[in-house]
Amino acid sequence: MKNNAGKNEYIVLPSELHSFIYCPRYYFFERYMPHKLSLKEKIRLVLGRIFHMFYGLLDKFRGYSVESPIVVSVGNVKIVGRPDSYRIDRNYLEVIERKSGRGPRRGAWLSDVVQASTYAFALSYSIQENITAKVIIRYRNRAVSYAFDSDLANTVLKAIEDLILVKYYGILPASNPGKRCEKCPFKKLCDLLEKDPILKDFRENLLEPGDWIAHEKAPYIKEDALNKRGSLVDGHRERSDSKED
């Protein structure tokens, strides 16, 4: 897509980044050869929508903007989406990302953190002021909060850069192997790609988009300076192959 200046303009949705972080190759397959949703998946989407509508009404009562569309251009990247809930109070920004599934035992799934952080990044950029931002991931069973800092901002920018390579240039990205693979509709095709001797030789000398994600251990656990309860005290990430929701 071209902008008014004739330069490439890349549209990025935070929900796309969620899928990309979950597994870059899953995102690739879903974009170029999407699978037909099963009845179970359709029911899950409906229940998730009801979940969001219910808590969205509560957030509106509390003074949050709920699913308000945002369009923020950062250079030639346009971030487009609808945050679940957010509020801006002077120099303070709070973004809430809700997930109808259960969260991990500790921390939050990296894909959820990146999705919420992308909204925080876009909103902070649009305000053009020095503000303190916080992202909250609310699961069915618990909530986790993080200060939106330079580490998360850099992770968002890195994810956007790699997503563009896949979305706009069709470059095959890395996989993010784990227990999730057993239920993936693209497992057979992905296994064939992993076993292909030609691709295997090339892979040793090439950097695939999203190759860093498999090395980022989920769930994301980091001390949150804004969390008064101090429930998250580890400054690292621990590995889990549980399915993100």
Secondary structure, 3 states (H helix, E strand, C coil): CECCCCCECEEECHHHHHHHHHCHHHHHHHHHCCCCCCHHHHHHHHHHHHHHHHHHHHHHHCCCEECCCEEEEECCEEEEECCCEEEEECCEEEEEEECCCCCCCCCECHHHHHHHHHHHHHHHHHHCCCCEEEEEEECCCCEEEEECCHHHHHHHHHHHHHHHHHHHHCCCCCCCCCHHHHHCCCHHHHHHHHHCHHHHHHHCCCCCCCCCHHHCCCCECCCCCCCCCCCCCCCCCCCCCCCCC
